[in-house]
């Protein structure tokens, strides 16, 4: 009898610890769900999915639906346009080529894309505003990687390259980009812009492969990211989430397009066609993907470039700070 009591007493801390752990996980799941419901109730989002993970362990994973007409129930396999979440994927692709010694960070972009041999910069002198002069500095690969190229986004500038224009491929896009004056000398300032779209073309030139095929071979395939791509099949479109569009209070501000004055789920404002054979594969905003796929990508980042639960690496020196390269 006494040995059994001692055994029970020894197990009590484990029982309470396990119970406390379960309680904490239940509390976390409840908080995540409450946050999601608040987003829908406040009309910040339509249907949404959220998850909290610790390594491969799921601590919370929940989907909440809205009652907006045209909305869909979302899950881990719903396909979304991932927009600027495309950018980290493009950067990883560049790191893979850096590991392969395909280029150096200090290489001029014109070495690979001659269109950038005679780039122009806008004058920063007030009296010369609007004029452009030959840039004093070369545009380097590292400038594109760090948004210090001088390129911006040009959605409201008819003279600049924009991903919504009907480009046939990335070569056509970068040819147009190279003819447009930079906002400042390369490397001198930071400006968020079209850099990853240009990097997509760099990757094609360096690898000798179409941008998507390189991504699929080097990243999407090894990580089993089966739904991440630049196009949609007819079957994919059944899982494609329409855009949640809030009624706009001001219609003539830069970047704001007119709507019907109501919050709605719509595909009328999609900026890209995601056509099956598209070669205009924009590395800054062009990919679609799923919650499940992007989770795998994030796990790879947390593993320092390694492929979780596998022995290979996308990039063995992924986080090496080696400026000499």
DAJO-V821595 format. One record per run of one state. SS is the DSSP state (~ for helix, > for strand, _ for the rest). FROM is the first residue (numbers start at 1). TO is the last residue. If there is no record, write none. Layout:
SS_FROM_TO + SS_FROM_TO
This chain:
__1_1 + ~_2_41 + __42_47 + >_48_54 + __55_56 + >_57_64 + __65_78 + >_79_81 + __82_82 + ~_83_99 + __100_107 + >_108_108 + ~_109_111 + __112_113 + ~_114_118 + __119_119 + >_120_122 + __123_125 + ~_126_128 + __129_131 + >_132_134 + __135_139 + >_140_140 + ~_141_145 + __146_168 + >_169_169 + ~_170_178 + __179_181 + >_182_182 + __183_194 + ~_195_207 + __208_210 + ~_211_223 + __224_228 + >_229_229 + __230_233 + ~_234_238 + __239_239 + >_240_240 + __241_242 + >_243_245 + __246_263 + >_264_266 + __267_278 + >_279_279 + __280_287 + >_288_290 + ~_291_302 + __303_305 + >_306_306 + __307_312 + >_313_313 + __314_325
